[in-house]
Amino acid sequence: MFLLICLASGSVWGLIGTYIVTDGRFDRAGLVAAALSPGIGIIMGHAGKRVAASSWVGRCAYTLAALFVATGLFGIVWGVAQPAVANVAASTSPFVRAGSMVVFIWWGMVFGGDVLWLWPLSLINHMLIWNWLTVPRVRTPQPLGLTATGTEH
């Protein structure tokens, strides 16, 4: 179940990121990055398991760092996918394309002010996942295989 929650979270974040970066146009490279975002969700979900029991300040710091790591991974995927799906010269090194996309996303996130609403959204997202991790699960009792008379059948 934890895996499904991380997949869903990564999918939603991928669509949000693609919408922001493309100004709502959803180009092909962005859709490739959004399609691979569930994998980023799994990576970030497993990385955040250890933080679930830390202090409020630690959780806030983690979610800010996780926001930048996740958007960095998103930018790497986008930069590598560009020549395959868009009209971008493949002569540029994939490292240069990926690095420039990461800088582009981080620059826009910080100086465009998006971090002011993405960070609280990241915190809420992680809090929901951490709450799911810490709430005890109720299991349905299994039948013992005994009849009404107390003998096995």
Rosetta silent file (secondary structure, phi, psi, omega in degrees, C-alpha in Angstrom):
SEQUENCE: MFLLICLASGSVWGLIGTYIVTDGRFDRAGLVAAALSPGIGIIMGHAGKRVAASSWVGRCAYTLAALFVATGLFGIVWGVAQPAVANVAASTSPFVRAGSMVVFIWWGMVFGGDVLWLWPLSLINHMLIWNWLTVPRVRTPQPLGLTATGTEH
SCORE:     score description
SCORE:     0.000 S_00000001
   1 L     0.000  -38.413  178.551    0.000    0.000    0.000 S_00000001
   2 H   -59.433  -40.452  178.843    2.882    2.347    0.794 S_00000001
   3 H   -61.383  -42.099  178.999    4.207    1.813   -2.724 S_00000001
   4 H   -65.284  -38.963  177.897    0.846    2.766   -4.246 S_00000001
   5 H   -63.905  -43.084  178.343    0.680    5.934   -2.156 S_00000001
   6 H   -65.191  -39.518  176.844    4.181    6.916   -3.316 S_00000001
   7 H   -62.123  -45.507  179.577    3.254    6.159   -6.940 S_00000001
   8 H   -64.716  -42.649  179.228    0.120    8.303   -6.687 S_00000001
   9 H   -62.251  -45.884  178.502    1.996   11.118   -4.973 S_00000001
  10 H   -62.461  -36.934  178.732    4.736   11.086   -7.620 S_00000001
  11 H   -63.932  -46.261  179.956    2.133   11.105  -10.393 S_00000001
  12 H   -64.070  -44.022  178.691    0.358   14.154   -8.994 S_00000001
  13 H   -64.210  -35.314  177.395    3.654   15.983   -8.423 S_00000001
  14 H   -63.344  -41.472  177.884    4.743   15.126  -11.979 S_00000001
  15 H   -68.306  -39.378  176.934    1.609   16.695  -13.416 S_00000001
  16 H   -62.211  -46.731 -179.696    1.997   19.770  -11.189 S_00000001
  17 H   -62.774  -42.131  179.120    5.636   20.160  -12.246 S_00000001
  18 H   -64.656  -41.332  179.570    4.861   19.726  -15.929 S_00000001
  19 H   -62.449  -43.585 -178.478    2.041   22.258  -15.715 S_00000001
  20 H   -66.522  -48.745 -174.416    4.275   24.835  -13.996 S_00000001
  21 H   -67.809  -36.377 -176.977    7.298   24.436  -16.275 S_00000001
  22 H   -95.282    5.407 -176.397    5.314   24.420  -19.527 S_00000001
  23 L    55.549   38.686  175.783    2.807   27.102  -18.490 S_00000001
  24 L    84.578    5.118 -177.599    0.002   24.600  -18.996 S_00000001
  25 L   -86.126  -23.552  179.877    1.037   23.435  -22.490 S_00000001
  26 L    52.076   66.312  177.430    2.186   19.925  -21.464 S_00000001
  27 L   -72.038  171.472 -173.163    4.846   19.359  -24.143 S_00000001
  28 H   -64.981  -40.399  178.887    6.135   15.859  -24.903 S_00000001
  29 H   -63.866  -38.631  176.736    9.353   16.088  -22.868 S_00000001
  30 H   -65.132  -38.083  178.812    7.318   17.243  -19.887 S_00000001
  31 H   -69.055  -33.429  174.382    4.898   14.373  -20.301 S_00000001
  32 H   -64.280  -44.609  178.436    7.819   11.919  -20.368 S_00000001
  33 H   -63.462  -40.673  178.171    9.082   13.457  -17.129 S_00000001
  34 H   -65.320  -36.088  179.377    5.568   13.291  -15.664 S_00000001
  35 H   -67.339  -29.707  179.133    5.294    9.642  -16.722 S_00000001
  36 H   -91.947   -3.963 -178.808    8.524    8.831  -14.858 S_00000001
  37 H   -64.495  -28.996  174.533    7.571   10.887  -11.795 S_00000001
  38 H   -58.055  -32.843  174.929    5.974    7.946   -9.962 S_00000001
  39 H   -64.704  -38.479  175.678    9.506    6.533   -9.731 S_00000001
  40 H   -64.428  -38.250  177.248   10.635    9.795   -8.153 S_00000001
  41 H   -60.800  -39.951  178.229    7.706    9.441   -5.739 S_00000001
  42 H   -65.892  -43.997  179.244    8.938    5.995   -4.701 S_00000001
  43 H   -60.561  -48.701 -177.425   12.491    7.277   -4.182 S_00000001
  44 H   -69.092  -34.798  178.014   11.324   10.246   -2.108 S_00000001
  45 H   -64.238  -44.745  178.644    8.828    8.147   -0.151 S_00000001
  46 H   -69.021  -35.194  178.005   11.448    5.634    0.907 S_00000001
  47 H   -66.673  -32.210 -177.424   13.920    8.403    1.728 S_00000001
  48 H   -83.385   -6.096 -179.100   11.342   10.099    3.944 S_00000001
  49 H   -59.007  -38.349 -176.715   10.518    7.031    6.043 S_00000001
  50 H   -70.955  -22.441 -175.094   13.296    7.824    8.523 S_00000001
  51 H   -85.657  -13.159 -174.738   12.073   11.383    9.036 S_00000001
  52 L   -54.953  -33.657 -176.688    8.550   10.361   10.106 S_00000001
  53 L   -98.749    7.691 -177.302    9.504   10.238   13.790 S_00000001
  54 L   -84.881 -179.932 -177.397   11.680   13.375   13.873 S_00000001
  55 L   -71.554  167.984  179.312   10.822   16.805   15.248 S_00000001
  56 H   -60.552  -41.935  179.256    8.591   19.346   13.527 S_00000001
  57 H   -65.051  -41.886  177.606   11.616   21.442   12.521 S_00000001
  58 H   -62.302  -39.348  178.307   13.348   18.360   11.133 S_00000001
  59 H   -65.986  -42.919  179.400   10.268   17.475    9.111 S_00000001
  60 H   -63.379  -43.927  179.075    9.999   20.995    7.696 S_00000001
  61 H   -63.889  -41.715  179.273   13.684   21.034    6.761 S_00000001
  62 H   -62.124  -43.731 -177.006   13.387   17.601    5.176 S_00000001
  63 H   -65.987  -32.990  175.872   10.383   18.586    3.057 S_00000001
  64 H   -67.865  -46.094  178.340   12.208   21.649    1.731 S_00000001
  65 H   -63.686  -41.159  179.798   15.271   19.572    0.867 S_00000001
  66 H   -64.312  -35.046  177.460   13.071   16.820   -0.607 S_00000001
  67 H   -61.745  -43.691  179.986   11.291   19.395   -2.764 S_00000001
  68 H   -72.046  -37.097  177.872   14.605   20.470   -4.296 S_00000001
  69 H   -66.136  -46.015 -178.814   15.885   16.900   -4.707 S_00000001
  70 H   -64.171  -42.174  178.704   12.644   15.746   -6.341 S_00000001
  71 H   -69.778  -29.998  174.369   12.508   18.729   -8.700 S_00000001
  72 H   -64.943  -44.408  176.323   16.180   18.147   -9.504 S_00000001
  73 H   -62.918  -40.125  177.518   15.430   14.531  -10.456 S_00000001
  74 H   -60.682  -43.948  178.553   12.435   15.757  -12.460 S_00000001
  75 H   -65.150  -37.442  177.529   14.693   18.226  -14.301 S_00000001
  76 H   -62.767  -47.349  179.633   17.278   15.532  -15.042 S_00000001
  77 H   -61.307  -43.622 -179.312   14.626   13.271  -16.575 S_00000001
  78 H   -62.727  -46.713 -178.613   13.206   16.166  -18.575 S_00000001
  79 H   -63.138  -38.907  179.182   16.608   17.274  -19.864 S_00000001
  80 H   -71.288  -33.961 -177.165   17.585   13.769  -20.948 S_00000001
  81 H   -77.644  -18.138 -173.522   14.192   13.192  -22.622 S_00000001
  82 H   -54.955  -51.660 -176.988   14.225   16.421  -24.668 S_00000001
  83 H   -67.286  -25.990 -178.441   16.064   15.292  -27.816 S_00000001
  84 H   -73.102  -29.899 -173.560   14.068   12.073  -28.019 S_00000001
  85 H  -123.156   -7.779 -177.241   10.668   13.773  -28.053 S_00000001
  86 L  -127.304  172.846  179.265   11.241   17.430  -28.909 S_00000001
  87 L   -87.284   63.835  179.344   13.037   19.437  -31.577 S_00000001
  88 L  -115.983  137.411 -178.475   16.197   19.879  -29.521 S_00000001
  89 L   -61.667  125.761  179.878   19.640   19.315  -30.968 S_00000001
  90 L   -77.940   -4.371 -179.019   20.977   15.977  -29.815 S_00000001
  91 L   -71.450  -21.922  177.603   24.527   17.275  -30.229 S_00000001
  92 L   -72.323  140.225  179.962   24.358   18.834  -26.775 S_00000001
  93 L   -61.030  140.812  177.370   25.610   16.547  -24.034 S_00000001
  94 H   -61.180  -30.530  178.058   22.837   14.896  -21.982 S_00000001
  95 H   -67.208  -38.953  178.721   24.650   16.094  -18.850 S_00000001
  96 H   -67.455  -44.735  179.412   24.510   19.700  -20.067 S_00000001
  97 H   -62.380  -45.547 -179.262   20.818   19.402  -20.998 S_00000001
  98 H   -65.324  -44.828  179.237   19.930   17.769  -17.680 S_00000001
  99 H   -63.172  -41.059  179.699   21.991   20.247  -15.667 S_00000001
 100 H   -68.324  -33.670  177.967   20.554   23.253  -17.458 S_00000001
 101 H   -69.295  -37.908  177.039   17.013   21.965  -16.914 S_00000001
 102 H   -63.261  -47.051  178.626   17.691   21.500  -13.187 S_00000001
 103 H   -61.514  -42.403  178.373   19.063   25.047  -12.926 S_00000001
 104 H   -58.552  -46.329 -178.412   16.090   26.336  -14.949 S_00000001
 105 H   -68.152  -46.588 -179.572   13.574   24.621  -12.644 S_00000001
 106 H   -64.303  -40.054  179.202   15.314   25.620   -9.409 S_00000001
 107 H   -60.953  -48.390  179.594   15.768   29.219  -10.618 S_00000001
 108 H   -65.480  -35.241 -179.097   12.096   29.508  -11.503 S_00000001
 109 H   -68.029  -42.075 -177.853   11.016   27.837   -8.294 S_00000001
 110 H   -78.858  -54.871 -173.132   13.047   30.154   -6.066 S_00000001
 111 H   -83.935  -15.576  173.762   12.918   33.470   -7.918 S_00000001
 112 L   -86.137   -7.927  177.565    9.449   32.930   -9.368 S_00000001
 113 L    84.360    2.616 -178.481    8.098   32.460   -5.854 S_00000001
 114 L   -65.069  -26.656 -179.681    6.716   28.969   -6.489 S_00000001
 115 H   -63.648  -23.158 -179.245    8.612   27.599   -3.504 S_00000001
 116 H   -68.506  -26.028  175.588    6.309   29.668   -1.270 S_00000001
 117 H  -110.721  -21.227  177.977    3.346   27.463   -2.128 S_00000001
 118 H   -75.375  -33.803  179.851    5.153   24.269   -3.191 S_00000001
 119 H   -65.013  -49.871  175.842    6.937   23.862    0.142 S_00000001
 120 H   -60.339  -36.172  177.440    3.718   23.850    2.234 S_00000001
 121 H   -65.068  -39.362  176.085    2.176   21.513   -0.337 S_00000001
 122 H   -64.119  -41.000  178.645    5.214   19.239   -0.003 S_00000001
 123 H   -63.166  -44.631  178.606    4.883   19.355    3.782 S_00000001
 124 H   -62.385  -44.588  179.004    1.190   18.406    3.613 S_00000001
 125 H   -57.974  -48.738 -179.703    1.982   15.599    1.182 S_00000001
 126 H   -67.271  -37.923  179.386    4.701   14.187    3.435 S_00000001
 127 H   -62.013  -40.138  177.304    2.576   14.609    6.570 S_00000001
 128 H   -63.368  -42.542  178.559   -0.184   12.530    4.984 S_00000001
 129 H   -66.939  -43.906  179.279    2.314    9.813    4.056 S_00000001
 130 H   -64.515  -37.592  177.072    3.968    9.917    7.488 S_00000001
 131 H   -62.399  -42.091  178.737    0.551    9.749    9.148 S_00000001
 132 H   -62.640  -37.460 -179.278   -0.254    6.682    7.073 S_00000001
 133 H   -68.390  -33.495 -172.575    3.068    5.115    8.144 S_00000001
 134 H   -95.448  -15.446  179.997    2.523    5.698   11.871 S_00000001
 135 L   -77.072  127.791  179.236   -1.178    4.837   12.243 S_00000001
 136 L   -67.474  142.401 -179.274   -1.602    1.246   13.422 S_00000001
 137 L   -90.209  141.109  175.280   -3.523   -0.968   11.020 S_00000001
 138 L   -93.497  123.790 -179.786   -6.553   -2.967   12.131 S_00000001
 139 L  -101.739  142.066  175.981   -6.384   -6.500   10.841 S_00000001
 140 L   -75.600  134.132 -179.900   -9.430   -8.668   10.326 S_00000001
 141 L   -66.596  142.411  178.459   -9.318  -11.774   12.483 S_00000001
 142 L   -90.263  141.808  176.799   -8.768  -15.018   10.615 S_00000001
 143 L   -64.555  144.292 -177.006  -11.075  -17.962   11.309 S_00000001
 144 L   -82.492  -12.534 -178.707   -9.458  -20.606   13.461 S_00000001
 145 L    86.346   17.738  179.163  -10.928  -23.518   11.557 S_00000001
 146 E  -102.629  149.004  176.264  -13.029  -24.726   14.471 S_00000001
 147 L   -87.344  178.131 -179.604  -16.694  -25.682   14.306 S_00000001
 148 L   -63.012  -23.665 -179.617  -19.353  -24.550   16.767 S_00000001
 149 L   -86.801   -7.209  177.698  -18.692  -27.635   18.873 S_00000001
 150 L    93.917    5.214  178.002  -15.002  -26.792   19.202 S_00000001
 151 L  -102.618  152.936  178.069  -13.665  -29.575   17.007 S_00000001
 152 E   -75.215  151.497  173.876  -11.708  -29.032   13.817 S_00000001
 153 L  -106.084    0.000    0.000  -13.266  -29.802   10.500 S_00000001
